Amino acid sequence: MFWTDCRFEPAPAWDELRPLFAASRDAWRQGDREAALAADEAIHAEGLTLVPTTDGALITDFLIRIEGNVARFRH
């Protein structure tokens, strides 16, 4: 699985999800694998969906990192 970079445009629900992504990012940066995996599981549990801006199917099973206006994901 390769990482794909894309532009991130937050929707109103982003404020509720932002802490989960910050926890994941911080844990990975600190080398705390257990906390990072727990944060990634919490993100996955939210049932998020990636919606292509062009034709294509919704993506429901993926890993994602968001920082600023950049998202990186793999599926």
C-alpha positions in Angstrom: 0.0 0.0 0.0 1.4 3.3 -1.0 0.5 6.7 0.6 -1.5 9.1 -1.6 -1.3 12.8 -0.8 -4.2 15.1 -1.4 -5.7 18.5 -0.4 -7.8 18.4 2.7 -10.9 20.6 3.0 -12.4 20.3 6.5 -16.2 20.0 6.9 -18.0 21.2 10.1 -17.4 17.8 11.8 -13.7 18.3 11.6 -13.5 20.1 15.0 -14.8 17.0 16.7 -12.3 14.7 14.9 -9.2 16.9 15.1 -8.1 15.7 18.5 -8.1 12.1 17.3 -5.8 13.0 14.4 -3.6 15.1 16.6 -3.2 12.2 19.1 -2.2 9.8 16.3 0.3 12.3 14.8 1.8 13.1 18.2 2.1 9.4 19.2 3.8 8.4 15.9 6.2 11.3 16.2 7.1 10.3 19.8 7.6 6.7 18.8 4.7 5.5 21.0 3.5 2.7 18.8 0.8 1.5 21.2 -0.7 5.0 21.6 -0.5 5.6 17.9 -2.2 2.4 17.0 -4.9 3.1 19.6 -5.5 6.6 18.1 -5.6 5.1 14.6 -8.2 2.5 15.8 -10.3 5.4 17.3 -10.2 7.2 13.9 -11.2 4.0 12.1 -14.1 3.5 14.6 -15.6 6.8 13.5 -16.6 5.1 10.2 -15.2 7.8 8.0 -15.5 7.7 4.2 -13.3 9.2 1.6 -15.2 10.7 -1.3 -13.4 11.2 -4.6 -13.8 14.6 -6.2 -13.9 12.8 -9.6 -15.6 9.6 -10.6 -14.9 6.6 -8.4 -16.2 4.6 -5.6 -16.3 5.7 -2.0 -13.3 4.5 0.0 -14.2 3.0 3.4 -11.2 1.0 4.5 -8.1 3.2 4.8 -5.4 4.7 7.0 -5.3 8.5 7.0 -3.1 11.3 8.4 -4.2 14.9 8.3 -2.0 17.9 9.0 -3.1 21.4 8.0 -4.6 21.3 4.5 -2.8 18.0 3.5 -4.2 14.5 3.9 -2.2 11.4 3.3 -4.0 8.1 3.0 -3.6 4.5 1.9 -6.1 1.8 1.2 
